[in-house]
Amino acid sequence: MEKAAAVQAQLRALFQAAQSADVIRGAELLLYRGSQVDQHYQRPLDPSHPEEQAHLSGMLGRIRDWLAQDPTPVFGETIVNPQSQGEWVAQEVIFRADSPDPLRRYFGFLFVQNAYRLGDIDQ
């Protein structure tokens, strides 16, 4: 599936950005969800804006914490779900896949400005 390969490539880039604390690259991969509701999911984060810096740091920190538990997570199923913001492509990521208590997260991407960008992470 073409969409699965595209979001998995973005996830690998996001994981690398999180591990190296590369906020510029991380910002390119994450969608805005701040106080300006009319701009939600319309553009990437701006790392020079304080509100967006906080969101970016929080997201990259969560991802870094998960990668500390398992630096080589497994990609599970890919789900395509049309919604009001556009077509979401959710990629299941399984951390600690071999453990009796795997950690499953769903990374939701929208196609914005010619690239899949992360809009949300669900459990």
N, C-alpha and C positions, 0 to 999 in steps of 0.2 A: 504494500500500500504506500503510495507516494507521500501522503500526508503523514503517515507514521514515521517514515524515514526523515522527513523534514523536521518534525517536532523532536525526534530523538537527537538529531544533529544539534538543534538549538539547546536541548537539555545538556548535552555533553559540553557545549560552549558555556552554558550557565554554571554547570558544576565546576568547570575550570576557573571561571571568573570568581565563584564563591571561594574556592580553595586558595586562590592567589590574592583575594581581597581586591580584585580589579573592579572598582566601582564604575569606571567609564564603560567597560564592556558589559557589566551587569546592567547598567542603566539602559543600554541599547536593547537588551533582551526582555526588559520588564515594561509592562504597560502602566500608564498613569491611572491612579485611583484615589486622588486626593480630594481636597475641599471643593474644587471646581467640578461639580457633578456633570456639567455639560461636556467636559473633556474626558470623562471616564472612558477607558479603553480606546481612545482616539489617537494616542501618541505614546512614544516611549517616555520613560522617566527623564527628568532633567537633573543630573547630579549636582548642578550648581544651586539648586533651589533647596532651602533648608527642610521644608516639609517632605520633599521628595527624597532628600538624603536620608532622612529618618526611615522612611518606608524601604528604601533600597538597602540600608544597613540591616534592618530587621529581616528582610527576606533572605539576603545573602547569609546572614548569621544562622537562620534556621536551616538553610540548605547545608551550610558548613557543618553544623552539629550533626545532621543526618549522615553526611559523608564521613564524619569522624567515627561513626558507628559501623559504617560499611562503605569503603571507598570505591567499591565496584558493584553498585546496585544493578538489579535486573529490570529490564523493561517488560512489563506485562501487556495487557490488552490496550488497544487504542480505540477510543470511542469518539464518534463524530456526532455532534448534537447542535442543530440549528436553534438559535435563540434570538431575542430581540437585538442584541449587540452584534450578531453575525454568527457565523458557523464556528462553534467551539470545537477544538480537537483536544480531547483529554487523554493524556498518556499516564497509564498506571506505572509507578516506579516502586519496586520492592527492595527495601533495604533489609539487610539481614535475612535474605531469602532462605538460607539453609538453617536458620534457627527455628526453634519451636514457636517463637513469637515474632514473626516477620513484621516489619513496619511498612505499611502500604500508604502511599500518597498518590493523589491524582493531580497532575500538573495540567492546568487548562490554558490552552493557547488560542489566540485569535490572529487572523491574518491581517496585519495593519502595516501600511507603508511598505508593501512588497516583501514582508517577512512574517513568519510566525513569531509572536511575542507572548510571553507569559502574562496572563491576566489574573490567575488565581491558583491557589493550591488547596485542595480539599483532602480530608482524611477518609 
